[in-house]
């Protein structure tokens, strides 16, 4: 029996977590730790789209900043709660007062799975909860890399016998990946979900952030802090609320 479900929930959690190695988590947390320690203002930090708390737990032990995670998926938050303070909430109506956070970070394209019309309101909502000179740090995939990838089908079987299938193609008109992912259990239960990820040119991102009341501080091609290049497969942007 096949059940169609929202992408960010059981399907995403169970099909993504097996590929997130301890080495990768350690590398990302080292980058984030340096960024958080360099924030120019005091105050807590928000992990926006914290998922099951992969960054929240280690960073809570590595920085003096108070960290709060927020996500919309209850299943992921059940796993995240032992890692630190978390809340379930809407990205477009964050349950925090104005100018509350010294920093906000969002990893793995968490900010780019919405309609185009929602992108500016999302950035404005983030700016609302940031203190003046507070910073937003997010990770995504460069537009050029997305454009160069062809249609792909990924199939794998996990140790528990579950089989994942992910089929994705890039829509050059809408500048989006369009994907379908399924998880088949040995029992015969199948979960299926569709997803879209929007990609932006660097100039487009800067314009959106400026309109939201933030200015871009840097654009990097990865956690090694190297410059964004045609070979980059990662995009990290740092912006500051004005």
N, C-alpha and C positions, 0 to 999 in steps of 0.2 A: 504494500500500500504506500502510495506517494502522498506526502503532505507538503503543500506550499507554505513556506514560512517567511517572516522578515529575515533579511540577510544578517543584520546585526542581532544575533541571538545565539541559539544553539548551533546553527550551521557555521557561523563565523568562528565561534569559540573553539569548537571541536575540530575544525579543519585548518585553523591557523596555528594554534598553540603547538602542535607537534613539530613545526618548522622553526620555532623560536628557540635557538640554542642559548645555553648559559653564556657562551662566549659573546654572542651578539648582544645579549642583554647587558653584560658587563661593559662592553664598548659603548653602547648608547648611554648607559647611566654615567659613565665617566665623562662623556661630552656634556650631558645635562647638568651634572654636578658643577662643572666649571662655569657653565652659563648661569646657574642659579647663584653661585657664590659671587658672581660679578654683577648682579643686579644693583643698580644705583640707589634703590630705595628699600626701606625695611618693610616687612610684612609677609603674609603667607603666599603660597604659590599654588595654583590650580593645575591639576593634571586633567585636561579636558579630553574626554574619551579614554578614561583610564583602563577600561576593559577589566581584565582579571587581576590587575594590580602589579603587572610585571615590572614597571618602573617605580611605582609607588613604594613598594616595600624596601628595595635596596636604597633608593634615594632618601627615604626617611631615616636611614641609619648613617647616611654619608653627608648630610647637610644639617645645619642648625635651623633652616627654614621650616616652618610648619607647612606640611603638604596636605592638600585636600584633593581627592579624586571625585570625578563626576562622570556618570555614564547613563545611558538610557536603558541598558539591558540588565534586568534583574538577575539573570543567571550568572553573568560575569561578575556582578557586584557581590554575589554570595561568596565568590572566591576571593574577591579583592578586600573584603572587610577585615580579615586577619592581617592584611598588609598595612592598614592605616585608615584614616578617616575618609569615608566615602559617602556620596549622596546620589540618589537617582534623580535625574532632572532633564529638562529640555534645554538643549544648547541655545535656543533662541529666546529663552526666558530663564536665565540662570538664577538660581535661588540665593543670590547674594546681593548685598547692598552695593551702591555705587562706590567706586574707588576703593575697593576692598583688598585687591591683590597687588603684590609687587611684581608678579610674573604669572604668565599662563603658558603652558606648553601643550602641544598636540602632535602626536606622532602617528605615522602610518596613514597619511592622507585622510585623517579623521575629519578634516574640515571641508572635504571636497566631494562628498557623496550626495549633495543636495542639488535642487534645481538652480539654474543660473540666477533666477530672481531672488534666491535666498542668500546668495554669497555676501552681498553688501550688508544686509541686516545681521548676518552672523558676525561679521567683523565688527560691526557697530556694537553689538551686544558684548563682545569680548572687550572692546574699548571701554564700555560703560563700567565694567567691574575692575578695570585696571586703574591703579593710582597714576597721577601725572608722573611721567618718566618711567612708569612700569612698562614691562616688555612682554611681547608675544613672541614665542619661538615655535615654529612648526616645521614639520618634515613632510615632504611630498616626493613625487617623481617628476623630473624635468619634462616639459612638453616635447622636446626633441626626441627624447628616449621613447616616450609613448608613441610618437609618430613613426618611429623606425621599427617598432616591433610589429611583426605580422600576427595574423590570427593564431591562437594557441589553444591546444587542448592538453590539459595536465590530468593524468590519472595516477592514483597511488593507493596502496593498501596499507593501513596502519597495523600496528602490533596486535590490536584487539580484534582484527578482522574486518573493520569498517573500511569501506572503499569510498574514496573521494574522487569526484570528477569536476573539473573546472574548465569551462569553455569560454573564451573571451576574444573579442575583436575590437579594434579601434575605429570609431566613427569619426572620420576626418571633418565632417561638416559640423557636428556638435562638439568636437574636441573632447570626446569621452570614450572611455572603455565601457563596453557593454558586456556583461558577463552573466553566466548561469552556473551555479555551483550546486552539487548534490552530494549527499552523504548517505550511503547505503549500509545498513547494519546487517550482520549475519542473520538476524531474525527475519529479515525481509522488509523491515521498516525503512522507508526512504524519505529524507528531508531534502527539499529543493528550494532554492532561493535565487532571485535575480538581483543584480547590483549594477550601479553605474559610478564611475569615478571621473570627475572633470579635471582637465589639465589646462593650465594657463601659461601664456608667455610671461616672461619676467616683467615686462612693462605693464601688462594687464594687472598683475598682482600688485605692483607698486601703486597703480591708479586706484584700485579698490581699497587698499590699506590707507592711502592718503584721504580718500573720501570718507573713510570710517574714523578719521581723526588720529591716524598713526603715521609715522614716517619710517621708512625702511632704513635699518642700520647696516645690514649686511646680507649678502646672498652667497651661500657656500655650496660646494658640490659634494658634500659628505661630512661625516663626523670627524674626518681628519682636518677639517677646516680649510681644505683646498678650494681654489676658485672653481666656479661652475664652468664646465667646458662641454664640448660636443660629445665627450666620452662619459660624462657624468651619468650615473644611474640613480642618483639621489639629489634632492634639493632641500636645503635648509635655509629658512628665512628668519631673520630677527628684525622685529619692528618695535618702536617705542611710542607710547601714547604721548601726544603733545600736550 
